[in-house]
Amino acid sequence: METKNKKKYILTYKEGNGDGCPNGCSYLADPRLSFSAKGILACVLAHPEWLEITADWLASQNSDDISIIKEDLKLLEQAGYIIASEGN
């Protein structure tokens, strides 16, 4: 995954926070997130090998427009599910 000079995102959300959801899916009820942002988070949680992600890389993995992915990543960051850093 090419990340040179790209904003990289790292997951901060931890599953299983005792909310009664069997798969730690309390984020699905978070009204701050769009459905597509919830989908990105679900994919990241399902793939722990994705240590860092970028909007470009996510766009290469599906048919969503990169502008929507960037908006979703911003929502996830604002809600505290991921943190961002500038790529090296």
C-alpha positions in Angstrom: 0.0 0.0 0.0 1.6 3.3 -1.1 1.4 5.9 1.6 4.1 8.4 0.7 2.9 12.0 1.4 -0.6 10.6 2.1 -2.6 11.0 5.3 -2.5 7.6 7.1 -5.2 6.5 9.6 -4.8 4.1 12.5 -7.7 2.4 14.3 -8.2 3.6 17.9 -11.6 1.9 18.5 -11.5 -1.3 20.6 -14.2 -4.0 20.3 -16.0 -5.5 23.2 -16.7 -2.5 25.4 -19.4 -4.2 27.4 -22.3 -2.7 25.6 -24.1 -6.0 25.2 -23.4 -6.3 21.4 -21.9 -9.8 20.8 -19.3 -8.5 18.3 -18.5 -5.2 19.9 -20.6 -3.3 17.3 -21.8 -0.4 19.4 -20.4 1.9 16.7 -23.3 0.9 14.5 -25.6 2.9 16.7 -23.4 6.0 16.7 -25.5 8.7 15.1 -22.4 10.8 14.3 -21.4 8.3 11.6 -22.8 7.9 8.1 -23.7 4.3 7.0 -20.7 4.3 4.7 -18.3 5.4 7.6 -19.7 2.5 9.6 -18.9 0.2 6.7 -15.3 1.4 6.6 -15.0 0.9 10.3 -16.5 -2.6 10.0 -14.0 -3.5 7.3 -11.1 -2.2 9.3 -12.2 -4.1 12.4 -12.6 -7.3 10.3 -9.0 -6.9 9.0 -6.6 -6.4 11.9 -3.7 -6.8 9.4 -4.6 -3.4 8.0 -2.4 -1.5 10.4 -2.6 1.7 8.4 -5.0 2.8 5.8 -5.3 5.7 3.3 -8.3 7.1 1.4 -6.5 6.1 -1.9 -6.0 2.6 -0.8 -9.6 2.2 0.4 -10.8 3.6 -2.9 -8.7 1.0 -4.7 -10.5 -1.7 -2.8 -14.1 -0.9 -3.7 -16.2 1.2 -6.0 -16.9 4.2 -3.7 -15.8 7.6 -4.8 -12.6 8.8 -3.0 -14.3 12.1 -2.0 -16.9 10.1 0.0 -14.2 7.9 1.6 -12.3 11.1 2.6 -15.5 12.4 4.2 -16.1 9.1 6.0 -12.5 9.0 7.3 -13.0 12.6 8.6 -16.2 11.5 10.4 -14.4 8.5 12.0 -11.5 10.7 13.0 -13.8 13.4 14.6 -15.7 10.7 16.5 -12.4 9.2 17.8 -12.5 5.8 16.1 -9.3 6.5 14.1 -6.4 8.8 14.3 -4.6 10.5 11.4 -1.0 11.3 10.7 0.7 12.7 7.6 2.4 10.0 5.6 6.2 9.8 5.2 
